Amino acid sequence: MTSGPDRPFSSRPSQSSSSPNRRRGPLVPTLIVLGLLVVAFVYFSQVYADVLWYNQLGFLEVFVTENLSRIGLFVAAFLIMGASVYFSLRIAYRSRPIYAPDSNVQDNLNRYQAQLEPIRKLLMIGIPIVLGAFAGTAASSQWETMLLFFNAEPFGEVDPEFGLDIGFYVFTLPFLGFLLGFLISIVVISGIAAILTHYLYGGIRLEEKGLFTSRAARTQIAVLAALFLILQGVNYWLDRYATVTSSDGNWTGALYTDVNAVIPTKAILAAAAVIVAVLFIVSAVIGRWRLPVIGTAMLVITAILAGGVYPWIIQRVQVEPNEFAREEQYIESNITMTRAAYGLDDVQVNNYPVEEVPQEGALNADGETTANIRLLDPNLVSDAFSQLQQFRQYYQFPEILNVDRYEIDGEVEDTVIAVRELNTAGVPDGWVNEHVFYTHGYGVVAAAGSTVQPDGRPEFIQSGIPTTGVLGDESTYEPRIYFGDESPEYSIVGAPEGAAPQEIDRPETEGATQEARSTFQGDGGPRIGNFFNRLVYALKFQSTDLLLSDQVNSESQILYDRDPVDRVEKIAPYLTLDSNSYPAIVDGRVKWIIEGYTTTTEYPYSTQQELQSATVDSLTAEGVATALPAEQVNYIRNAVKATVDAYDGSVDLYAWDDQDPILKAWQKVYPTSLKPYSEMSADLMAHVRYPEDLFKVQRELLARYHVTETLPFFNNSEAWTVPVDPTLEEEEQEVKQPPFYLSLQMPEQESASFSLTTPFIPFVPEGQQARNILYGFLAADGDAGTGEDGVKAETYGTLRLLDTSGEDSAVGPGQAANLFNSDTNVSQELNLLRQGASEVISGNLLTLPIGGGIAYVQPVFVQSSGDSSFPVLRRVLVSFGEQVGFAPTLAEALDQVFQGDSGAETGDSENVGETPDDPAAPPAGEEPTGEPTEEPTGEPTPPADPGTGDPAADLRAALEDANAAIQEGQAALAEGDFAAYGEAQERLDQALQRALDAETRLSEAGGEPTE
């Protein structure tokens, strides 16, 4: 028996890991699948969380409609683009030449073909999929345009050029533009794909004789070129309509050159494009390119000449030498349509001859206005609210408070109002503290707007813990604030019945060290009692504590998206929202009220305005308020009033302007989301006000569009502007004065109304000095309530404009501020107020049409340098004409101006005769911050001789005595000797009175006071 040679063991076939025949294990595919499942679940959890949130609020139709619209557009665009590119590639490939002449170029192409062949099928499918995905993503962003097109509403008004309903420009034309652009992109991309494929496979090639194209390539390219030209012809035709919203000229709309050159040539180009398209079809049949090439060249030349050169010639030769005559009718259209688009067409204009000499008793007829002149500046008193009403480090007040009005003892009074919101920075660290224990703020705090306490502090009408005041208590309204401007990212609330309360509710009383606890009883957020929902929200907020904590129970809810503006924005994405929400006690609940606007850029002949630049003022520039986003509009309506319940976060949207066609269209899209304003309660109606941002946009336009005659409008000879804020430092005075809410009775108005007001001064060309005289005063009526549910006051929204431009001498806000600063009595007293390291802060400068003229009222606050200090009202400045008053109360300041008796009833009339605290000393309850320059001797400083016959010497002596009394009073306070402090205050009062008497005698003698 024989055998073959022995084979060593090592020579057996190797099964090394490098062998291509080795079977891969299941680990990698399993990990990939698991990774994809995790990603899919995370995405699903975000969608599911949104579904829970919208469903809990009752606005699931918003989420479903928007996302179905996006998905529908994506799928349609994906399929159309993908199919078009796929068939273009496939047709080009299948019609490739089978035998092509040999050449170096063809050899190179053969190599490319050989390299692409293994992945050709993948590319034939992959390229259309990728391009389809891009197209679908772009198209899905046009969901609002698509929905408005299919739910369009007529405006009932036509444009002056084509006579088409404005709804065509707002709803139809944007959708046609989107659709046309999409189709053109499909044709262009499909054409590029076909050309590249034909070139790669020899259907198109360069030869010595020129360009060779196969019949199939020529036919396909010709058809695609014809489609492109037809679409371009439609585009030219639609461009005619776009001229009515063009801003290329000096005025928006189709002007003389557009009407007589651009529109006709666009029609000619549309016809020419269709003719050239026909030539391309003919070339596909006869096999020659000469005719379509000549036609294309002629079309390009015509587009250059007719679309650019010819309109330029018309503009230069016919329009510019006779611009007004040529453009007058189009300027008139611009004025009319702009005023209509911004709600300025019904402005009530009254000429107002300004009385400049104040007369005794002149304010007898202005009692409703003077009684509500607001002395408390909502932009300055946040610190006072914080120091006097915060009570705990975990509360806070906003930097800017709000102005509203409430009926008190049968009279409607302006109030400055805010809520105590939760301050998460003051919450102890830890997930339980931040999300379970500290969940809400507490209580409304409100102060009278027209009066203060004798020491200058706010006169609170609603305050304290527990909440009390004329606006109610815990038995009449729900004070807990779970939803607000400064609420936490999310909170876990709710517990089974009978469970011990966990949430920190409020201090038991103002001075208590113990905290009361409570449990949220509303329906404010999605339920997370089951494990799956907890997992979903743990992923959403990336918190394992939310998943594992025992504080989450079977009845737990999660509250999030708690800012009122953000909350409304999510359920009404079609609205532009006012930057400011304000709280009001309505029907036993604290409600945040938010203004919603419908806008467009497609209103014919209406001038475009950028919302951000129009709504910037001194408050937004300082960062304490927010302007609207930087988007262009040429139409705006306050279409919706929205409310957010501060306790449970429930949202109500009311169709306020139910005649707005854009809102009507959205009501068809979301039939259950908006309620008619007839469902608003009388209490809610009473707290509706005119929107601030809308007013800012309107005043910007009205500064020029108050002129309705074409010639002065063309010349810009009667243009106005909004004055800069004169209360800022000189180097900061480049931003506009904000509008102010206040109750006033305009001339020829039957009674006072809660209004939003602004002054106007002459237009200031860039780089020139402003003429700060008053040219106009605008007030928007913000009283909507009638005392009946669902009934809107007919006068609400009325814009009343006082035109004082004929006077050309009425004092403007800047001049009033200069009068205050240059008045010797005022400057002397302000120096006294600055004693003891105190800061003098100028409050808002209010413009008031009273007494037959224009009065300016400005509160003056003083703040010491202590850490716990806050501004307190010490004086009130008043001017009327050239006369200036400066006194501890508004009533006294008005009397100074109006010859000793203004005849006015003011909110602070009861404070007349009251002696406020020493203006140079810290307010009561604050520690003195100044240091005496000399050691007290224990002996009181004797007052100087009250009269020497020399008023300048008497003034100097009185000021020295006042300074000495201040130092002694501060030293007495430091030692806790309140009796000595009281004596020092008496001597200070005497010294100040002597100083004022000496200053008066010095002024009468024609001398200058000594600083």
Secondary structure as the mmCIF struct_conf table of DSSP 4:
data_model
#
loop_
_struct_conf.conf_type_id
_struct_conf.id
_struct_conf.beg_label_comp_id
_struct_conf.beg_label_asym_id
_struct_conf.beg_label_seq_id
_struct_conf.end_label_comp_id
_struct_conf.end_label_asym_id
_struct_conf.end_label_seq_id
HELX_LH_PP_P HELX_LH_PP_P1 GLY A 4 ASP A 6
HELX_RH_3T_P HELX_RH_3T_P1 PHE A 9 SER A 11
BEND BEND1 ARG A 12 ARG A 12
HELX_LH_PP_P HELX_LH_PP_P2 PRO A 13 SER A 14
TURN_TY1_P TURN_TY1_P1 SER A 17 SER A 18
TURN_TY1_P TURN_TY1_P2 PRO A 20 ASN A 21
BEND BEND2 ARG A 22 ARG A 22
HELX_LH_PP_P HELX_LH_PP_P3 ARG A 23 GLY A 25
BEND BEND3 PRO A 26 PRO A 26
HELX_RH_AL_P HELX_RH_AL_P1 LEU A 27 LEU A 57
TURN_TY1_P TURN_TY1_P3 GLY A 58 GLY A 58
HELX_RH_AL_P HELX_RH_AL_P2 LEU A 60 ARG A 94
TURN_TY1_P TURN_TY1_P4 SER A 95 SER A 95
BEND BEND4 ARG A 96 ARG A 96
BEND BEND5 ILE A 98 TYR A 99
HELX_RH_AL_P HELX_RH_AL_P3 ASN A 104 LEU A 116
HELX_RH_3T_P HELX_RH_3T_P2 GLU A 117 ILE A 119
HELX_RH_AL_P HELX_RH_AL_P4 ARG A 120 SER A 140
TURN_TY1_P TURN_TY1_P5 SER A 141 GLN A 142
HELX_RH_AL_P HELX_RH_AL_P5 TRP A 143 PHE A 150
TURN_TY1_P TURN_TY1_P6 ASN A 151 ASN A 151
BEND BEND6 GLY A 156 GLY A 156
STRN STRN1 VAL A 158 VAL A 158
TURN_TY1_P TURN_TY1_P7 PRO A 160 PHE A 162
STRN STRN2 ASP A 165 ASP A 165
HELX_RH_AL_P HELX_RH_AL_P6 ILE A 166 GLY A 167
HELX_RH_PI_P HELX_RH_PI_P1 PHE A 168 THR A 172
HELX_RH_AL_P HELX_RH_AL_P7 LEU A 173 LEU A 200
TURN_TY1_P TURN_TY1_P8 TYR A 201 GLY A 202
BEND BEND7 GLY A 203 GLY A 203
STRN STRN3 ILE A 204 GLU A 207
TURN_TY1_P TURN_TY1_P9 GLU A 208 LYS A 209
STRN STRN4 GLY A 210 THR A 213
HELX_RH_AL_P HELX_RH_AL_P8 ARG A 215 ALA A 242
HELX_RH_3T_P HELX_RH_3T_P3 THR A 243 THR A 245
BEND BEND8 ASP A 248 GLY A 253
HELX_RH_AL_P HELX_RH_AL_P9 TYR A 256 THR A 257
HELX_RH_PI_P HELX_RH_PI_P2 ASP A 258 VAL A 262
HELX_RH_AL_P HELX_RH_AL_P10 ILE A 263 ILE A 286
HELX_RH_AL_P HELX_RH_AL_P11 ARG A 290 ILE A 304
HELX_RH_PI_P HELX_RH_PI_P3 LEU A 305 VAL A 309
HELX_RH_AL_P HELX_RH_AL_P12 TYR A 310 ILE A 313
HELX_RH_PI_P HELX_RH_PI_P4 ILE A 314 VAL A 319
HELX_RH_3T_P HELX_RH_3T_P4 GLU A 320 ASN A 322
HELX_RH_AL_P HELX_RH_AL_P13 GLU A 323 ALA A 341
TURN_TY1_P TURN_TY1_P10 TYR A 342 GLY A 343
TURN_TY1_P TURN_TY1_P11 ASP A 345 ASP A 346
STRN STRN5 GLN A 348 ASN A 351
HELX_LH_PP_P HELX_LH_PP_P4 PRO A 353 GLU A 355
BEND BEND9 VAL A 357 VAL A 357
TURN_TY1_P TURN_TY1_P12 GLU A 360 LEU A 363
HELX_RH_3T_P HELX_RH_3T_P5 ASN A 364 ASP A 366
HELX_RH_AL_P HELX_RH_AL_P14 GLY A 367 THR A 370
TURN_TY1_P TURN_TY1_P13 ALA A 371 ASN A 372
BEND BEND10 LEU A 376 LEU A 376
TURN_TY1_P TURN_TY1_P14 PRO A 378 VAL A 381
HELX_RH_AL_P HELX_RH_AL_P15 SER A 382 GLN A 389
BEND BEND11 ARG A 392 ARG A 392
TURN_TY1_P TURN_TY1_P15 GLN A 393 TYR A 394
STRN STRN6 TYR A 395 GLN A 396
BEND BEND12 GLU A 399 ILE A 400
STRN STRN7 ASN A 402 ILE A 408
TURN_TY1_P TURN_TY1_P16 ASP A 409 GLY A 410
STRN STRN8 GLU A 411 VAL A 419
STRN STRN9 GLU A 421 LEU A 422
HELX_RH_3T_P HELX_RH_3T_P6 THR A 424 GLY A 426
BEND BEND13 VAL A 427 VAL A 427
HELX_LH_PP_P HELX_LH_PP_P5 PRO A 428 PRO A 428
BEND BEND14 ASP A 429 GLY A 430
HELX_RH_AL_P HELX_RH_AL_P16 TRP A 431 VAL A 432
HELX_RH_PI_P HELX_RH_PI_P5 ASN A 433 PHE A 437
STRN STRN10 GLY A 441 TYR A 442
STRN STRN11 VAL A 444 VAL A 452
TURN_TY1_P TURN_TY1_P17 PRO A 454 ASP A 455
BEND BEND15 GLY A 456 GLY A 456
STRN STRN12 PRO A 458 SER A 463
TURN_TY1_P TURN_TY1_P18 GLY A 464 THR A 467
STRN STRN13 THR A 468 GLY A 469
TURN_TY1_P TURN_TY1_P19 VAL A 470 LEU A 471
TURN_TY1_P TURN_TY1_P20 GLU A 474 THR A 476
BEND BEND16 TYR A 477 TYR A 477
STRN STRN14 GLU A 478 GLU A 478
STRN STRN15 ARG A 480 ILE A 481
BEND BEND17 TYR A 482 GLY A 484
TURN_TY1_P TURN_TY1_P21 ASP A 485 GLU A 486
BEND BEND18 GLU A 489 GLU A 489
STRN STRN16 TYR A 490 VAL A 493
TURN_TY1_P TURN_TY1_P22 GLU A 497 GLY A 498
HELX_LH_PP_P HELX_LH_PP_P6 ALA A 499 PRO A 501
STRN STRN17 GLU A 503 PRO A 507
BEND BEND19 GLU A 508 THR A 509
TURN_TY1_P TURN_TY1_P23 GLU A 510 GLY A 511
BEND BEND20 THR A 513 GLN A 514
STRN STRN18 GLU A 515 SER A 518
BEND BEND21 GLY A 522 GLY A 522
BEND BEND22 GLY A 525 GLY A 525
STRN STRN19 ARG A 527 ARG A 527
BEND BEND23 ASN A 530 ASN A 530
HELX_RH_AL_P HELX_RH_AL_P17 PHE A 531 LYS A 540
TURN_TY1_P TURN_TY1_P24 PHE A 541 GLN A 542
HELX_RH_AL_P HELX_RH_AL_P18 THR A 544 LEU A 548
TURN_TY1_P TURN_TY1_P25 ASP A 550 GLN A 551
TURN_TY1_P TURN_TY1_P26 SER A 554 GLU A 555
STRN STRN20 GLN A 557 TYR A 560
HELX_RH_AL_P HELX_RH_AL_P19 PRO A 564 ILE A 571
TURN_TY1_P TURN_TY1_P27 PRO A 573 TYR A 574
BEND BEND24 LEU A 575 LEU A 575
STRN STRN21 THR A 576 LEU A 577
HELX_LH_PP_P HELX_LH_PP_P7 ASP A 578 ASP A 578
BEND BEND25 SER A 579 SER A 579
STRN STRN22 TYR A 582 VAL A 586
TURN_TY1_P TURN_TY1_P28 ASP A 587 GLY A 588
STRN STRN23 ARG A 589 THR A 600
BEND BEND26 THR A 601 THR A 601
TURN_TY1_P TURN_TY1_P29 PRO A 604 TYR A 605
HELX_LH_PP_P HELX_LH_PP_P8 SER A 606 GLN A 608
STRN STRN24 GLN A 609 GLU A 610
HELX_RH_AL_P HELX_RH_AL_P20 LEU A 611 THR A 615
HELX_RH_AL_P HELX_RH_AL_P21 SER A 618 ALA A 621
TURN_TY1_P TURN_TY1_P30 GLU A 622 GLY A 623
BEND BEND27 VAL A 624 ALA A 625
HELX_LH_PP_P HELX_LH_PP_P9 ALA A 627 PRO A 629
BEND BEND28 ALA A 630 ALA A 630
STRN STRN25 GLN A 632 VAL A 633
BEND BEND29 ASN A 634 ASN A 634
STRN STRN26 TYR A 635 ASP A 645
TURN_TY1_P TURN_TY1_P31 ALA A 646 ASP A 648
STRN STRN27 VAL A 651 ALA A 655
BEND BEND30 TRP A 656 ASP A 657
TURN_TY1_P TURN_TY1_P32 ASP A 658 GLN A 659
HELX_RH_AL_P HELX_RH_AL_P22 PRO A 661 VAL A 669
BEND BEND31 TYR A 670 TYR A 670
TURN_TY1_P TURN_TY1_P33 PRO A 671 SER A 673
STRN STRN28 LEU A 674 PRO A 676
HELX_RH_3T_P HELX_RH_3T_P7 TYR A 677 GLU A 679
BEND BEND32 MET A 680 MET A 680
HELX_RH_AL_P HELX_RH_AL_P23 ALA A 682 MET A 685
TURN_TY1_P TURN_TY1_P34 ALA A 686 HIS A 687
HELX_RH_AL_P HELX_RH_AL_P24 GLU A 692 TYR A 705
TURN_TY1_P TURN_TY1_P35 HIS A 706 HIS A 706
BEND BEND33 GLU A 709 GLU A 709
HELX_RH_AL_P HELX_RH_AL_P25 THR A 710 ASN A 715
TURN_TY1_P TURN_TY1_P36 ASN A 716 GLU A 718
STRN STRN29 TRP A 720 THR A 721
HELX_LH_PP_P HELX_LH_PP_P10 VAL A 722 PRO A 723
STRN STRN30 VAL A 724 VAL A 724
TURN_TY1_P TURN_TY1_P37 PRO A 726 THR A 727
BEND BEND34 LEU A 728 LEU A 728
HELX_RH_3T_P HELX_RH_3T_P8 GLU A 730 GLU A 732
TURN_TY1_P TURN_TY1_P38 GLN A 733 GLU A 734
BEND BEND35 VAL A 735 VAL A 735
STRN STRN31 LYS A 736 LYS A 736
HELX_LH_PP_P HELX_LH_PP_P11 GLN A 737 PRO A 739
STRN STRN32 PHE A 740 LEU A 744
TURN_TY1_P TURN_TY1_P39 PRO A 747 GLU A 748
BEND BEND36 GLU A 750 SER A 751
STRN STRN33 SER A 753 PRO A 762
TURN_TY1_P TURN_TY1_P40 GLU A 766 GLY A 767
BEND BEND37 GLN A 768 GLN A 768
STRN STRN34 ILE A 773 ILE A 773
STRN STRN35 GLY A 776 ASP A 781
BEND BEND38 GLY A 787 GLU A 788
TURN_TY1_P TURN_TY1_P41 ASP A 789 GLY A 790
TURN_TY1_P TURN_TY1_P42 GLU A 794 GLY A 797
STRN STRN36 LEU A 799 ASP A 803
TURN_TY1_P TURN_TY1_P43 SER A 805 GLU A 807
BEND BEND39 ASP A 808 ASP A 808
HELX_LH_PP_P HELX_LH_PP_P12 ALA A 810 ALA A 810
STRN STRN37 VAL A 811 VAL A 811
HELX_LH_PP_P HELX_LH_PP_P13 GLY A 812 GLY A 812
HELX_RH_AL_P HELX_RH_AL_P26 PRO A 813 SER A 822
HELX_RH_AL_P HELX_RH_AL_P27 THR A 824 LEU A 833
TURN_TY1_P TURN_TY1_P44 ARG A 834 ALA A 837
STRN STRN38 GLU A 839 SER A 842
STRN STRN39 LEU A 846 LEU A 848
TURN_TY1_P TURN_TY1_P45 GLY A 851 GLY A 852
BEND BEND40 GLY A 853 GLY A 853
STRN STRN40 ALA A 855 GLN A 863
BEND BEND41 SER A 865 GLY A 866
TURN_TY1_P TURN_TY1_P46 ASP A 867 SER A 868
STRN STRN41 VAL A 872 PHE A 880
TURN_TY1_P TURN_TY1_P47 GLY A 881 GLU A 882
STRN STRN42 GLN A 883 ALA A 887
BEND BEND42 PRO A 888 THR A 889
HELX_RH_AL_P HELX_RH_AL_P28 LEU A 890 VAL A 897
TURN_TY1_P TURN_TY1_P48 PHE A 898 GLY A 900
TURN_TY1_P TURN_TY1_P49 GLY A 907 ASP A 908
HELX_RH_3T_P HELX_RH_3T_P9 SER A 909 ASN A 911
TURN_TY1_P TURN_TY1_P50 VAL A 912 GLY A 913
HELX_LH_PP_P HELX_LH_PP_P14 PRO A 916 ASP A 918
TURN_TY1_P TURN_TY1_P51 PRO A 919 ALA A 920
BEND BEND43 ALA A 921 ALA A 921
HELX_LH_PP_P HELX_LH_PP_P15 PRO A 922 PRO A 923
TURN_TY1_P TURN_TY1_P52 ALA A 924 GLY A 925
BEND BEND44 GLU A 926 GLU A 926
BEND BEND45 THR A 933 GLU A 934
BEND BEND46 GLY A 938 GLU A 939
HELX_LH_PP_P HELX_LH_PP_P16 PRO A 940 ASP A 945
BEND BEND47 PRO A 946 PRO A 946
BEND BEND48 GLY A 949 GLY A 949
HELX_RH_AL_P HELX_RH_AL_P29 PRO A 951 GLU A 975
TURN_TY1_P TURN_TY1_P53 GLY A 976 GLY A 976
HELX_RH_AL_P HELX_RH_AL_P30 PHE A 978 GLU A 1004
TURN_TY1_P TURN_TY1_P54 ALA A 1005 GLY A 1006
#
